[in-house]
Amino acid sequence: MFQQRTSASDGLIIVYASRGKSEPPRLGLTVSRKCGNAVVRNRWKRSLREAFRLTQHRLPRQLDLVVLPRRGASPDVARLQDSLVKLAAKLSSKLSANAPSANHAAQGPKS
């Protein structure tokens, strides 16, 4: 996921994305010690999971997301919901633009 370098961010979170094989979007979390102690990290994880649960019906399908909180930001579920929807839509359009066309991929390499 990190090698593809398809990411978008705002002042609250950084989101990495790739096309997934499953229909509903999936969420992965990376909350490092830089965000704070165990209590703060767990609050981030709970808030991110709740924001994802509340917005997953508004997110693009077949999208795998990995979310990292920004250092110094505080977890707020309402703001996280807005960020997830905006950034996931942005990443979905980025991935669609970068995807090779189906016709070109079906032809295979030329000899």
N, C-alpha and C positions, 0 to 999 in steps of 0.2 A: 504494500500500500504506500509506504513512504518513498519507495524507489520510483514510483510513477510520477511523483511530484505534482499531482493534481490537487491543489489545495486552494482554499479561500479562507479569509479571516476577517474579523472585525475587532473591536476593542475588548470583546468578552471571550471569544473562543477561536480556535483554529480548527478547520475541518478538512480532512483528507478524504478523498472518495475514489471509488473504482466501481466498474460495472459488476454486479453480482449475478448469480444464476438463479437465486430465489426471488419470487415475486415481491414479497414485502421488503421494504428497506431494512437493513440490519445496522446495529450500532456497536461500535467498539470504543472503549474508553482508555485513555492514557492520562493518568493524573500523577504527576511526579512529586517528589518531596519539595520541589521549588515552590509549589503552591501553598505549602504550610504543613502543619503537623497532621497527625492521623485524623483528628476530629475534622479539620478543614477539608482534607482530601476526601473523607467519607461524605461530607456534606456536598461537595462538588459532584461526586458520583451519584448520590441520591437525586440531586437536582437535575443532573443531565439525563438520568434514566426517566425521571418524571416528565421532563420537557419532551423527550423523545416519545414516550407513551402517549402524551396528549396531542402530538403533532404528526405521528407517523402516517395518518390517513391523508395528510396534506403534502407529504414528501413524495418525490418522484419514485416510481417503482424500479425494481432491480438495481438498487443502489446500495453499496456497502459504505458506511461512514465510520471514520475514526475521529473522535473529538478530543481535543486537548484544550484545557482552560488556559487563558493567558495569566501570566504572573501579575499579581496585584489586583486582579478583578475579583469581585465577590459573586457567588452563585445566587442568581435570582431566576426563578422558574419562568416568569412571564417574559423577561428579556431573553432567556435562553430559547424559548419557543420561537420568538421572532427571528433570532439569529439563525436557528436551525433551518427554518423554512426558507429564509433568504439565501443563505449560503448553500443549501442543498440544491436549490433551483439554479443558482449560478454554476455550481459544479456539474450539474446534469447537462446544462447547455455546453459547458466546456468539454465534457466527455463526448457529447454528441458531435461537436465540431471536430474533435481530434480523432474520432473513430473512422477507420477506412470504410469506404463505401462497400456495400454488399456485393455489387457487381465486380468491383476490382478484386475483392478477396476471393470470389468464386472462380476467377480466371486462373489463379495460381501463377507461379513464375513462368516467364517465357524462356524457351530453350534457344 
